[in-house]
């Protein structure tokens, strides 16, 4: 190596370091297709499974819209069974609870997770 004053350049200093950052993509709770969320709006039967509330409290609504009537409030950890998956005209995913809590209604996906995960 060639001396440069009192310094000797290192191989590490000459190497080019490539840093790859993860890509973060913001998406609504339910993805909309290229034709828009309105085309996808509606409910479909879903494989029944148990979900749990992951927020301090979560409102249960009479329909799959935040502006619909609140019929119950569930607390963190409340378990409920799902029978339908619903997407509203804003592209947000909601679950319909069909039994086991005494309340049949809709809860926003972002306040829930699959039980046991």
C-alpha positions as CSV (number, residue, x, y, z in Angstrom):
1,X,0.0,0.0,0.0
2,X,1.1,3.5,-0.7
3,X,1.7,5.8,2.3
4,X,-0.2,9.0,2.3
5,X,1.3,11.3,4.9
6,X,0.8,9.4,8.2
7,X,-2.2,7.5,7.0
8,X,-2.6,4.2,5.2
9,X,-5.9,3.9,3.4
10,X,-7.6,0.7,4.3
11,X,-9.5,-1.6,2.0
12,X,-12.6,-1.2,4.1
13,X,-12.5,2.6,3.5
14,X,-12.4,2.0,-0.2
15,X,-15.3,-0.4,-0.2
16,X,-18.7,0.8,-1.2
17,X,-21.4,0.0,1.3
18,X,-24.9,-0.5,0.0
19,X,-27.7,-0.1,2.5
20,X,-31.1,-1.4,1.6
21,X,-34.0,0.1,3.6
22,X,-37.3,-1.8,3.9
23,X,-40.1,-0.5,1.8
24,X,-43.1,0.8,3.8
25,X,-46.4,0.9,2.0
26,X,-49.4,2.5,3.7
27,X,-52.6,0.5,2.9
28,X,-56.1,0.7,4.3
29,X,-57.3,-2.1,6.5
30,X,-58.7,-3.8,3.3
31,X,-57.1,-3.4,0.0
32,X,-59.1,-1.9,-2.9
33,X,-58.7,-3.0,-6.4
34,X,-57.9,-0.7,-9.4
35,X,-61.6,-0.1,-9.9
36,X,-62.0,1.4,-6.4
37,X,-63.3,0.3,-3.0
38,X,-66.9,1.0,-4.0
39,X,-66.8,-2.0,-6.4
40,X,-65.7,-4.2,-3.5
41,X,-68.1,-3.0,-0.9
42,X,-70.2,-5.7,0.7
43,X,-70.1,-8.7,3.0
44,X,-69.1,-12.3,2.2
45,X,-69.4,-15.4,4.3
46,X,-66.1,-16.2,6.0
47,X,-64.6,-19.3,7.6
48,X,-65.8,-19.0,11.2
49,X,-62.9,-18.2,13.6
50,X,-62.3,-16.5,16.9
51,X,-60.8,-13.0,17.1
52,X,-60.0,-10.8,20.0
53,X,-60.1,-7.1,20.8
54,X,-56.6,-5.5,20.9
55,X,-57.5,-1.9,21.8
56,X,-58.6,-0.6,25.2
57,X,-62.2,-0.5,24.0
58,X,-63.8,-1.2,20.7
59,X,-67.2,-0.1,19.4
60,X,-69.5,-2.8,17.9
61,X,-71.8,-1.3,15.3
62,X,-75.1,-2.2,13.7
63,X,-73.5,-2.1,10.2
64,X,-70.0,-2.1,8.8
65,X,-69.5,1.7,8.9
66,X,-68.1,3.9,11.6
67,X,-71.2,6.2,11.3
68,X,-73.7,3.4,12.0
69,X,-75.3,3.0,15.5
70,X,-73.0,1.7,18.3
71,X,-74.7,-1.3,19.9
72,X,-72.0,-2.4,22.3
73,X,-68.5,-1.6,23.5
74,X,-66.0,-4.5,24.0
75,X,-62.9,-4.2,26.2
76,X,-59.4,-5.4,25.5
77,X,-59.2,-9.2,25.3
78,X,-62.9,-9.8,24.5
79,X,-63.1,-12.9,22.3
80,X,-65.8,-13.2,19.6
81,X,-66.6,-15.5,16.7
82,X,-66.6,-14.2,13.2
83,X,-68.8,-15.4,10.4
84,X,-68.6,-12.6,7.7
85,X,-65.9,-10.4,6.3
86,X,-67.2,-7.0,5.2
87,X,-65.6,-4.1,3.2
88,X,-67.2,-0.7,3.3
89,X,-67.2,1.9,0.5
90,X,-64.1,3.5,2.1
91,X,-62.2,0.2,1.7
92,X,-62.1,-0.6,5.4
93,X,-62.3,-4.2,6.6
94,X,-65.0,-5.1,9.2
95,X,-65.8,-8.4,10.8
96,X,-69.4,-9.6,11.7
97,X,-69.7,-11.3,15.1
98,X,-72.5,-13.9,14.9
99,X,-72.5,-15.4,18.4
100,X,-71.0,-16.1,21.7
101,X,-71.0,-12.6,23.2
102,X,-74.7,-11.9,23.3
103,X,-74.1,-9.2,20.6
104,X,-74.4,-9.6,16.9
105,X,-72.7,-6.8,15.2
106,X,-69.7,-5.4,13.2
107,X,-66.3,-4.5,14.5
108,X,-63.5,-2.7,12.6
109,X,-60.6,-5.0,11.8
110,X,-57.9,-2.7,13.1
111,X,-59.2,-3.2,16.7
112,X,-58.9,-7.0,16.4
113,X,-56.6,-9.9,15.8
114,X,-56.9,-13.6,15.4
115,X,-57.1,-15.1,18.8
116,X,-53.9,-16.8,20.0
117,X,-51.6,-14.8,17.8
